[in-house]
C-alpha cells in the first residue's frame, strides 16, 4: 500500500470531481497511480449510477442552444433529484453541452443521443457525461426530452 500525498488527492480530485475520501481510497487501491485511480473511480461511479438509476428525477432544467446565426436551435430537459443540484453550475453546464450536442448531431431520440460520441471528446459517449454527473452529484440524472429545430425544415 503506497503513501498517498495531499497533492495526489488534489490532482485526482481536480481531474475527476470526486470527493476527497473517494480519491484517497482510489489512490490507495491503485498504489498511488493516478491514471489507475481514475479508472477505479470511473468504475465506482458506474456502479453508483446503476444503484441510483431508479430514483425519481422531478427537478432539473430546460436548456436551449442556438447555432449558425439562429438557423439551428435545440432544447433539452435534463432532470435530477433535487433543486439544489439543478441550480449548480456543473449541472447547468451538462445541460448546455447536451443541448449543443443535439443541435450539432440531430439525434432521433434520447436513446440515440445517449449512444452518440460526444462532439468535444469523441472517446466519450453522451451517456458517459451523464454517468459522470451522477458520480459527481450523488443523484440520479436523466435526459428526459430533446428537440431540434432547423430553419426551413
Secondary structure, 3 states (H helix, E strand, C coil): CCCCCHHHHHHHHHHHCCCHHHHHHHHHHCCCCHHHHHHHHHHHHHHHHHHHCCCCCCEEEEEEEEECCCCEEEEEEEEECCHHHHCCHHHHHHHHHHHHHHHHHCCCCHHHHHHCEECCEEEEEHHHHHHHHHHHHCCCCEEEEEEEEECCC
